Amino acid sequence: MSGGRGLSRRDAVIGGLSIVGVLGLARVWRRSLPLEFRAMARPAGYRRLVQAGASGLSGGGALLIGIDAGPRHAPIEDLCQALFQGVGAPGAASIALFTDYRCPYCKVLDKRLLALVDEAPDQVRLHVHEWPALGPVSERMARLALAARAQGAWRGMHDLLIATPFVPSDGWIAQSAEKLSLSAARLLRDMHGPETERALAETAALASLFGFEGTPGLVIGRNVAAGALTDETLKKLVDDARSFGPPPGCA
């Protein structure tokens, strides 16, 4: 009898495996597709990654966070130096990351990029731009990170800040300074010093130049992207930067 009988367990298992196989093939096919780019008129020599659901440069939908990109600034005199702090050795990918400590996806991307640096420091050169696009709390955290950079301890302070869910008080700063063997008095002073002001202004100018509407923003070699990126996309962008080299004018 076959007319009214439902699927057997064997049929159901075979059907389920078929669906899994089709989905797996679809993922492999998507990974094999080349990325799509559009040349940017400004700055010349860079190209924008076309991302699904993007609005303007923004990519990743809700995972691109921030609305206060700051005012437009004077042109950058040395774009490569400002963006990457110099380029790496031949074959290395130069990456500029625009990030905010209060941006949830930034925390994920920061860790992924820093892991790439730790795994292959000769293949990846990363410069993190503190871009407090989410208001006063973000700005205080960005200033603290930049002040720690002046004492050679940016990575240590970054790791503490990225795990901090609250506003860093002066007491927290003093405890963190002791933990990192830094001068708390100098940290508090440098948070509002001329070098910190210059760095924040330069980052805001770069973000405006590349059209970032929020964090995270990325410039990987000649490629510009924003918002959420899959591991596969990030790898393709890094591989392209390693193969192509620095953007024109950055050699």
C-alpha positions as CSV (number, residue, x, y, z in Angstrom):
1,M,0.0,0.0,0.0
2,S,1.5,3.3,-1.0
3,G,-1.2,5.9,-1.6
4,G,-1.7,7.3,2.0
5,R,1.5,6.2,3.7
6,G,3.8,9.0,4.9
7,L,7.6,9.2,4.4
8,S,9.6,6.4,6.0
9,R,12.4,7.2,8.4
10,R,14.9,6.2,5.7
11,D,13.2,8.6,3.2
12,A,13.2,11.4,5.8
13,V,16.9,10.9,6.6
14,I,17.8,10.9,2.9
15,G,15.8,14.0,2.3
16,G,17.4,15.8,5.2
17,L,20.9,14.9,4.0
18,S,20.0,16.1,0.5
19,I,18.9,19.5,1.9
20,V,22.1,19.8,4.0
21,G,24.1,18.9,0.9
22,V,22.4,21.6,-1.2
23,L,22.9,24.2,1.5
24,G,26.6,23.2,1.8
25,L,27.1,23.5,-1.9
26,A,25.4,26.9,-1.9
27,R,27.8,28.1,0.8
28,V,30.8,26.9,-1.2
29,W,29.4,28.6,-4.3
30,R,29.0,31.9,-2.5
31,R,32.5,31.7,-1.1
32,S,33.9,31.1,-4.6
33,L,32.2,34.2,-6.0
34,P,34.6,37.2,-6.5
35,L,33.9,40.3,-4.4
36,E,32.3,43.3,-6.2
37,F,33.9,46.7,-6.0
38,R,33.3,50.2,-7.2
39,A,36.1,52.7,-7.8
40,M,36.1,55.7,-5.5
41,A,36.5,59.1,-7.0
42,R,37.8,60.4,-3.7
43,P,40.4,59.5,-2.6
44,A,41.7,58.3,-5.9
45,G,43.2,54.8,-6.1
46,Y,40.8,53.2,-3.6
47,R,37.7,51.1,-4.3
48,R,34.6,50.4,-2.3
49,L,33.3,46.9,-1.5
50,V,29.7,46.5,-2.6
51,Q,27.9,45.0,0.3
52,A,24.3,43.6,0.4
53,G,21.8,46.0,2.0
54,A,24.3,48.8,2.0
55,S,23.3,52.5,2.1
56,G,26.0,54.7,0.7
57,L,29.2,53.3,2.0
58,S,27.5,51.8,5.1
59,G,27.5,48.0,5.1
60,G,26.1,45.4,7.4
61,G,22.9,47.1,8.2
62,A,22.4,47.4,12.0
63,L,25.9,46.3,12.6
64,L,27.3,49.6,11.3
65,I,26.8,51.9,14.3
66,G,27.3,55.6,14.8
67,I,25.8,58.8,13.5
68,D,28.2,61.5,14.8
69,A,31.0,61.4,12.3
70,G,32.1,64.9,13.2
71,P,32.7,68.0,11.0
72,R,34.7,68.0,7.8
73,H,38.3,68.9,8.2
74,A,41.2,70.2,6.2
75,P,42.7,67.9,3.7
76,I,45.2,65.2,4.9
77,E,48.7,66.1,3.7
78,D,50.1,62.6,3.8
79,L,47.2,60.2,3.4
80,C,49.2,57.0,3.7
81,Q,51.0,58.0,6.8
82,A,47.8,59.3,8.4
83,L,45.9,56.1,7.5
84,F,48.4,53.3,8.0
85,Q,51.2,55.0,9.9
86,G,53.5,53.8,7.1
87,V,53.3,50.6,5.1
88,G,54.6,47.2,5.9
89,A,57.2,45.0,4.1
90,P,56.5,43.8,0.6
91,G,53.7,41.3,0.7
92,A,52.2,42.6,3.9
93,A,48.6,43.9,4.1
94,S,48.2,47.4,5.5
95,I,45.0,47.7,7.4
96,A,43.3,50.8,9.0
97,L,40.5,50.1,11.4
98,F,38.1,52.8,12.6
99,T,36.5,51.6,15.8
100,D,34.5,52.6,18.9
101,Y,34.7,50.8,22.2
102,R,30.9,51.0,22.6
103,C,30.2,49.4,19.2
104,P,29.3,45.8,19.8
105,Y,30.5,44.5,16.4
106,C,33.7,46.5,16.7
107,K,34.6,44.3,19.7
108,V,34.3,41.2,17.5
109,L,36.2,42.7,14.5
110,D,38.9,44.1,16.8
111,K,39.7,40.7,18.2
112,R,39.7,39.1,14.7
113,L,42.1,41.6,13.3
114,L,44.4,41.6,16.3
115,A,44.5,37.8,16.1
116,L,45.6,38.1,12.5
117,V,48.5,40.3,13.6
118,D,49.4,38.0,16.4
119,E,49.4,35.0,14.0
120,A,51.3,36.6,11.2
121,P,52.9,39.9,12.2
122,D,55.0,39.9,9.0
123,Q,51.9,39.6,6.8
124,V,49.6,42.1,8.4
125,R,50.2,45.7,9.5
126,L,47.3,47.1,11.5
127,H,46.7,50.7,12.7
128,V,43.7,51.2,14.9
129,H,42.0,54.6,14.7
130,E,40.1,55.6,17.8
131,W,36.9,57.1,16.4
132,P,34.4,57.8,19.2
133,A,31.3,58.1,17.0
134,L,28.9,57.1,19.8
135,G,29.2,60.1,22.1
136,P,30.9,61.3,25.3
137,V,31.5,57.9,26.9
138,S,33.1,56.6,23.7
139,E,35.2,59.8,23.6
140,R,36.6,59.3,27.1
141,M,37.5,55.7,26.3
142,A,39.2,56.7,23.0
143,R,41.2,59.5,24.8
144,L,42.3,57.0,27.4
145,A,43.5,54.5,24.7
146,L,45.4,57.3,22.9
147,A,47.0,58.5,26.2
148,A,48.1,54.9,26.9
149,R,49.6,54.7,23.4
150,A,51.8,57.7,24.3
151,Q,53.3,55.5,27.0
152,G,53.7,52.5,24.7
153,A,50.8,50.6,26.2
154,W,48.0,50.9,23.7
155,R,47.4,47.2,23.4
156,G,47.2,46.6,27.1
157,M,44.7,49.5,27.6
158,H,42.7,48.4,24.6
159,D,42.2,44.9,26.0
160,L,41.0,46.4,29.3
161,L,38.7,48.9,27.6
162,I,37.2,46.5,25.2
163,A,36.1,44.3,28.2
164,T,34.8,47.3,30.2
165,P,31.0,47.8,30.2
166,F,31.0,51.1,32.2
167,V,32.5,54.6,32.0
168,P,36.2,54.5,33.1
169,S,36.3,56.6,36.3
170,D,39.5,58.3,37.5
171,G,39.7,55.5,40.1
172,W,39.5,52.8,37.3
173,I,42.1,54.6,35.4
174,A,44.4,54.7,38.4
175,Q,43.9,50.9,38.9
176,S,44.5,50.2,35.2
177,A,47.6,52.3,35.2
178,E,49.0,50.4,38.1
179,K,48.2,47.1,36.4
180,L,50.0,48.2,33.2
181,S,52.9,49.9,35.0
182,L,51.9,53.3,33.7
183,S,51.7,56.8,35.2
184,A,48.1,57.6,36.1
185,A,48.9,61.3,36.3
186,R,50.3,61.3,32.8
187,L,47.4,59.3,31.5
188,L,44.9,61.9,32.8
189,R,47.0,64.7,31.5
190,D,47.6,63.2,28.0
191,M,43.9,62.4,27.6
192,H,43.5,66.1,26.8
193,G,46.9,66.9,25.5
194,P,47.8,68.2,22.0
195,E,48.8,64.8,20.6
196,T,45.5,63.2,21.6
197,E,43.6,66.2,20.1
198,R,45.6,65.9,16.9
199,A,44.9,62.1,16.6
200,L,41.2,62.5,17.2
201,A,40.9,65.3,14.6
202,E,43.0,63.4,12.1
203,T,40.8,60.3,12.5
204,A,37.6,62.3,12.1
205,A,39.1,63.8,8.9
206,L,39.9,60.4,7.5
207,A,36.5,59.0,8.4
208,S,34.9,61.9,6.5
209,L,37.2,61.5,3.5
210,F,36.3,57.8,3.1
211,G,32.6,58.5,3.7
212,F,32.2,56.3,6.8
213,E,28.9,56.8,8.5
214,G,29.6,54.8,11.6
215,T,31.8,52.1,13.1
216,P,33.4,49.8,12.2
217,G,35.1,51.1,9.1
218,L,38.0,49.4,7.3
219,V,40.6,50.3,4.8
220,I,42.5,47.2,3.8
221,G,45.1,48.2,1.2
222,R,43.1,49.8,-1.6
223,N,39.8,48.3,-0.4
224,V,37.3,50.2,1.7
225,A,34.5,48.4,3.6
226,A,32.1,49.1,6.5
227,G,30.1,47.1,9.0
228,A,29.9,43.4,9.3
229,L,32.2,41.2,7.2
230,T,32.3,37.4,7.1
231,D,35.5,35.6,7.8
232,E,35.7,34.7,4.1
233,T,35.3,38.3,2.9
234,L,37.9,39.5,5.4
235,K,40.3,36.9,4.2
236,K,39.8,37.8,0.5
237,L,40.3,41.5,1.3
238,V,43.5,40.8,3.2
239,D,44.8,38.4,0.4
240,D,44.1,41.1,-2.2
241,A,46.0,43.7,-0.2
242,R,48.9,41.4,0.2
243,S,48.9,40.6,-3.6
244,F,48.2,44.1,-4.9
245,G,50.4,46.0,-2.3
246,P,49.7,49.4,-0.9
247,P,47.4,51.8,-2.7
248,P,48.9,54.2,-5.3
249,G,51.1,56.7,-3.7
250,C,51.8,54.6,-0.6
251,A,54.8,52.6,-1.8
